[in-house]
Amino acid sequence: MKTIRINPGQTWQLQASFNNIRGESSTVTSKVEWSSSNAAAVSVNSTGLASANTPIGLITYITANYGGGAPTGTIAINPQYRDSIRTVDQYGNLVTDIYLAPDETYQLYSLLTFQDGGTQIVSSGNAYWFTYDANVVTVDSTTGIVTAISGGVSFIGGASQGVQYTITVNIISPLLSIDITPTSSIVDTVTQVEYTAIGTYYKWSPQNITNTVSWVSSNESVATIDSFGTLTPVTTGTTNVFAELSGITSNFAVYENVASPPAPPAAPAPPENFRQTL
């Protein structure tokens, strides 16, 4: 017995062959009398073309009678009957959350598990897809194609024959550039400088990422800089300061460390016999 799984609205061409007592085989597809045990679920015409009509959970048997004798073959066609449905990628791996950039798309698939334990991966026609926040992400209700709109988090839901499931979609806007300020500083050997980093993102407003970037001083013998963008002078000289994040490097800020001016000389002490008069 061969099991064929087809979805509602799909068809399957059946074939019938006859073997005589000499072991010779001939095709009799158009000569047999085709019948279905449940035509409401799966019907079959005189040429052996089976059509799945409704997604009811019943196994339908197609029988071919030839020459008034016993059935020569029985095929069970299972019209989308399943015990469970899961969201997967094209390889059948379970998908619970995905990460996309704005304007990026992603194809969702359904993994159907049938009553007999068989499985099938399908991309459309088996579920109704919907989004919880169309400002963040949209999904084609029939094809399962997800399109990221803007940064944020939303859920994509699917429903089929009373079974519902959701996945989480995280929209992460890519970083385009980093700008740091101040762009130049000339200070003495004891004054610290506070730097600020602003990130420009695709379809996002600029973000203060001072505490997120990696800060670099090109000449740490002149000045060092910590993870919060605070530069501490070491000695006189010049260094370049910049920030890095996600493969993006900021503009270079020039820092010059100059010596503090010498203190004015102290006034000489008056002689011991000096008396101030008015």
C-alpha positions, 0 to 999 in steps of 0.5 A, spaced: 500 500 500 502 506 497 501 513 501 500 519 497 499 526 501 496 531 497 494 538 500 487 541 498 486 543 491 491 539 489 491 533 484 495 526 483 495 522 477 494 515 479 497 509 474 494 502 474 498 496 471 496 489 469 500 483 470 498 476 466 500 469 468 506 470 463 508 475 467 507 481 462 505 487 464 501 492 461 498 499 463 490 499 464 490 506 467 484 508 462 481 501 462 480 500 470 474 503 474 476 508 479 472 509 485 474 513 492 471 511 499 470 518 501 469 522 495 468 528 499 475 528 501 478 525 495 475 524 488 477 520 482 475 521 475 475 515 470 482 517 468 485 516 475 486 523 476 485 524 484 483 531 487 483 533 494 477 537 496 477 538 503 482 538 509 478 533 513 482 528 517 480 522 514 484 517 510 481 516 503 482 509 499 482 509 492 480 503 488 482 500 481 477 495 479 479 491 472 475 487 468 470 486 474 475 482 478 478 484 485 481 490 486 488 490 483 490 496 487 489 500 493 492 507 495 491 511 501 491 518 500 491 523 506 488 530 505 493 534 509 491 530 515 496 532 521 497 531 528 502 537 529 505 543 525 511 547 526 515 553 523 521 551 520 526 553 515 527 550 509 531 544 512 526 542 517 530 546 523 525 548 528 525 556 528 523 560 534 526 566 533 529 570 527 533 576 526 533 581 520 535 588 518 530 593 515 527 591 508 530 584 509 526 578 508 525 571 510 521 565 508 517 561 513 516 554 512 511 549 515 513 542 518 507 537 517 507 531 521 501 526 519 498 521 523 502 515 520 508 519 523 510 522 516 512 529 515 512 534 510 515 541 509 511 546 505 512 553 504 505 555 502 497 553 502 497 550 509 497 555 514 494 562 515 500 567 517 499 574 521 503 579 524 502 582 531 505 589 529 505 591 522 510 597 523 515 592 525 514 586 520 509 584 515 508 577 513 504 574 507 498 571 509 499 565 504 506 564 502 509 566 509 514 571 507 516 575 512 519 582 511 522 587 516 520 594 516 523 597 522 527 596 528 523 593 534 521 586 536 514 583 534 511 576 533 509 572 527 503 567 528 501 561 524 494 558 524 492 551 521 486 547 522 485 550 529 493 549 531 496 556 532 503 557 534 508 563 534 515 565 533 519 572 535 522 576 530 527 581 532 529 587 527 536 589 528 538 596 524 545 595 521 550 601 524 552 605 518 557 610 521 560 613 528 561 620 529 565 622 535 566 629 539 570 633 540 574 632 534 580 636 536 583 638 543 589 641 546 590 641 553 595 641 559 598 634 562 593 634 567 586 635 564 582 629 562 577 629 556 570 626 555 569 623 548 562 622 546 560 617 540 553 617 536 551 612 532 547 613 525 543 607 524 539 605 518 532 607 519 533 608 526 534 615 529 541 617 532 543 613 538 548 615 543 553 609 543 559 612 548 559 606 553 558 601 547 563 602 542 571 600 543 575 606 544 582 607 542 588 611 543 593 611 537 599 613 542 598 610 549 604 613 551 601 620 550 594 619 553 590 613 555 582 612 554 577 607 558 571 604 555 567 610 557 570 615 553 574 618 558 581 620 556 587 621 561 593 624 559 600 621 560 605 626 557 606 631 552 605 629 545 599 628 540 595 622 539 589 620 535 582 618 538 577 613 535 571 608 536 570 602 533 563 597 533 561 592 529 566 593 524 565 600 523 570 605 525 569 613 527 572 619 525 579 620 528 579 626 533 586 629 534 588 630 541 595 634 543 597 634 550 602 640 551 606 642 557 603 646 563 605 653 563 611 654 568 609 657 575 611 664 576 617 665 580 616 666 587 617 674 590 624 674 594 623 674 601 625 681 604 631 682 608 631 681 615 632 688 617 627 691 612 622 695 615 616 697 611 614 704 612 608 708 609 
